[in-house]
Amino acid sequence: MKIRNGFVSNSSSSSFVVRRNEWKQKGIKSVEVSILTKEQDKALEKFGFRKTTVHSPHQVPEFYDKAAWKKESDYLEKEKKHAWNWGYETTCNQDEVMVFLIKNKIPFVASTHYGHESYLYVPKTDSLYCGINFGAIIETYGVDGYLLDRKAKPVQTFVGKDWVKKNTY
């Protein structure tokens, strides 16, 4: 976890989606296959992830209201829907959430820093991909303030365990 001293004026918002299931083709019909173990489901719930039907991290904030999440969760339980996902939103310290997910080998997609970056983690290969959203960054910092000075690459790839080492404080 990052510890900050003094006044923080540049807090950001990050959202995460963890898919629980995917559909595989078996013969002529599609079959729902679980991606997560029961232990991973329990760990996500304990960490604070909530049930949702959203598929994109950009949709998570609209469901973050507790009443909306409760309504969504009740609907999923009532209808016995199994094809739901886990969603999570945080301000600042998205690294703590990413460390948790990577250490637990949980695949995720995230929108961080108000949509400036998108992350995708693939546990099978321990690969973490970061895509930079230049449009959102240009809107915030301008071309000179970001692109020209830093020569940012649009997509970066990290080994999950190495990223965790660098971002654990």
C-alpha positions in Angstrom: 0.0 0.0 0.0 1.2 3.5 -0.8 1.5 5.9 2.1 1.1 9.6 1.3 2.0 12.4 3.6 0.5 15.9 3.3 -2.2 17.1 1.0 -3.1 15.0 -2.0 -4.8 16.9 -4.8 -4.5 14.4 -7.7 -6.5 11.4 -6.4 -7.8 9.2 -9.2 -10.5 6.6 -9.7 -9.9 3.1 -10.8 -12.4 0.3 -11.6 -11.9 -3.5 -11.9 -13.9 -6.3 -13.4 -13.2 -10.0 -12.8 -15.0 -12.4 -15.1 -16.2 -15.5 -13.3 -17.2 -17.6 -16.3 -16.7 -17.8 -20.0 -18.6 -19.7 -22.8 -16.9 -22.5 -24.7 -18.2 -24.3 -27.7 -19.0 -28.0 -27.2 -20.4 -29.6 -30.3 -23.3 -27.5 -31.4 -24.0 -25.8 -28.1 -22.2 -23.3 -25.8 -21.3 -24.4 -22.3 -20.6 -22.1 -19.4 -17.2 -22.8 -17.9 -16.0 -21.4 -14.5 -12.7 -19.4 -14.7 -12.3 -18.9 -10.9 -12.0 -21.4 -8.1 -14.3 -21.2 -5.0 -11.3 -20.0 -3.0 -10.8 -17.1 -5.5 -14.5 -16.2 -5.3 -14.3 -16.1 -1.5 -11.1 -14.0 -1.6 -12.7 -11.5 -3.9 -15.8 -11.2 -1.8 -13.7 -10.8 1.4 -11.5 -8.1 -0.3 -14.7 -6.1 -1.1 -15.5 -7.0 -4.7 -19.3 -7.1 -5.4 -21.4 -9.2 -7.7 -22.4 -7.5 -11.0 -23.4 -8.2 -14.6 -21.1 -5.5 -16.0 -18.4 -6.6 -18.4 -16.4 -3.3 -18.7 -14.6 -1.5 -15.8 -16.1 1.7 -17.2 -19.5 0.4 -16.2 -18.5 -0.3 -12.6 -18.9 3.2 -11.1 -22.6 3.4 -12.1 -23.2 0.2 -10.1 -21.0 1.2 -7.1 -23.9 2.9 -5.3 -24.8 0.4 -2.6 -28.5 0.4 -3.4 -27.8 -0.4 -7.1 -25.3 -3.2 -6.1 -27.9 -4.7 -3.7 -30.6 -4.6 -6.4 -28.3 -6.2 -8.9 -27.1 -8.9 -6.4 -30.7 -9.7 -5.4 -31.7 -10.0 -9.0 -28.8 -12.4 -9.7 -29.8 -14.5 -6.7 -33.5 -14.5 -7.4 -33.0 -15.5 -11.1 -30.3 -18.0 -10.1 -28.0 -16.4 -12.6 -24.6 -17.8 -12.6 -23.0 -15.8 -15.3 -22.2 -12.8 -13.1 -18.9 -11.0 -12.6 -17.1 -9.3 -9.7 -16.7 -5.5 -9.8 -14.7 -3.1 -7.7 -13.9 0.6 -7.6 -11.3 2.6 -5.7 -9.9 6.0 -5.4 -6.1 6.1 -5.3 -4.1 3.0 -4.4 -5.2 0.8 -7.3 -1.8 -0.9 -6.9 -3.1 -2.5 -3.7 -6.0 -4.1 -5.7 -3.7 -5.2 -8.5 -1.2 -6.8 -6.1 -4.1 -8.7 -4.5 -5.4 -9.9 -7.8 -2.0 -10.9 -9.2 -0.9 -12.7 -6.0 -4.1 -14.7 -6.1 -3.7 -15.5 -9.8 -7.1 -13.9 -10.6 -7.6 -12.6 -14.2 -8.9 -9.0 -14.4 -9.4 -6.0 -16.6 -9.1 -2.5 -15.1 -9.5 1.1 -16.0 -7.1 3.2 -13.9 -6.4 6.9 -13.4 -9.8 8.1 -14.7 -9.4 6.0 -17.8 -5.8 7.0 -18.7 -4.7 3.4 -18.6 -6.3 0.0 -19.1 -4.8 -3.1 -17.6 -5.4 -6.8 -18.4 -4.0 -9.7 -16.4 -3.6 -13.2 -17.7 -2.7 -15.6 -14.9 -1.8 -18.6 -17.1 1.2 -16.7 -18.5 1.6 -14.3 -15.5 1.3 -11.4 -18.1 0.1 -7.9 -17.2 -0.7 -5.7 -20.2 -1.0 -1.9 -19.8 -2.6 0.1 -22.6 -2.2 3.9 -22.4 -5.3 5.9 -23.4 -3.6 8.8 -25.1 -6.8 10.6 -25.7 -7.7 10.8 -22.0 -4.2 11.9 -21.2 -4.0 14.6 -23.9 -7.4 16.0 -22.6 -5.8 16.2 -19.1 -2.2 17.2 -19.7 -2.0 18.4 -23.3 0.4 17.0 -25.9 3.5 18.8 -24.6 2.9 17.7 -21.0 2.8 14.0 -21.7 3.4 12.6 -25.1 6.4 14.6 -26.3 8.2 14.7 -23.0 7.9 11.0 -22.1 7.7 9.2 -25.5 5.1 6.9 -24.0 4.5 3.5 -25.6 0.9 2.6 -26.3 1.1 -0.9 -24.8 3.5 -2.2 -22.2 3.8 -5.8 -21.0 5.0 -6.8 -17.5 5.6 -10.1 -15.8 3.0 -10.2 -13.0 5.3 -11.3 -10.2 7.9 -8.6 -11.2 5.2 -5.9 -11.2 4.1 -7.0 -7.8 7.6 -6.7 -6.4 8.0 -3.2 -7.8 4.6 -2.1 -6.5 4.5 -3.6 -3.0 5.5 -1.1 -0.3 
